[in-house]
């Protein structure tokens, strides 16, 4: 994968989370076709500015980080 602008990654994350209730980091990365590390950095930034919220889910003895939008449908035009 080529290097992507972080703003493009954030826009893609907003678009994907707008269509889904909550998603794991892995699933978001796969959906937006971005590296896992880049996705984490973008999600951490978005969490700091209250665009997304995080909760830990437990799926078969493995804890995963699940993210969702703080306010649903904030970017309808995306």
N, C-alpha and C positions, 0 to 999 in steps of 0.2 A: 504494500500500500504506500502511496506517495504521501508526502507531508501535506497536512491540511491546516487551513486557518482555524484557530480556536473559535472564532465567531461563527464560522460555518458549522462546526461541530455542535455548538450550543443551539443554533437554530434547528439543526437536525434532531437533537435530543428533545427540544420543545415540541417539534412536530410529532415525533414518535410517542412521547408521553401524553400528548393531547388526544391521541387515538386509543391509548391503553390506560387502564387504571393504575397499575404499577408494574415495574419491570426490574429484573436483576441487571447488574452491570454487564454481565456477559451477553445477555439478550439485547440490551441497548447497543453494545458494541457491534454485535453481529448485524443488527437492523440498520445501523447508520454506516456500516462498513468502515469502522475506525479502530485504531489500536486500543487495547484495553487501558493502557496507561493514560492516553489522551482523554478517553471517556471519563476515567476517574477524576482527572484534573478538572475537566469541565463540570462534572457533577458536584465536586467539592466547592468550586466557585459559585455555582448556581445555588447550592445549599446556604452558603454564606450570605447571599443577597436575597434569600427567602423565595426563590423561584421553585425549588423542589424541596421535598421532605424525604427523610430516610427512615426506614424501620428495618429491623432485622427479622427475617423470616427463618423458620426452621424447616428444612426439607431433608428428610432421611438422615438424621444425625449430622447434618452440615448446615452451618449458619450462613445465610446469604444476605447481602445488602440489597434491599428493595427500595426503589425510588419512584416517586409520583409527584405530580404537580401540586403546588400549594393551592392554587386556584385553578380549577378545571376550565378548559376552553378559554384560555387567556389570549391565544393567538389563532383565531378562527381562520385568518387568511393564510396561515402557514399550511 
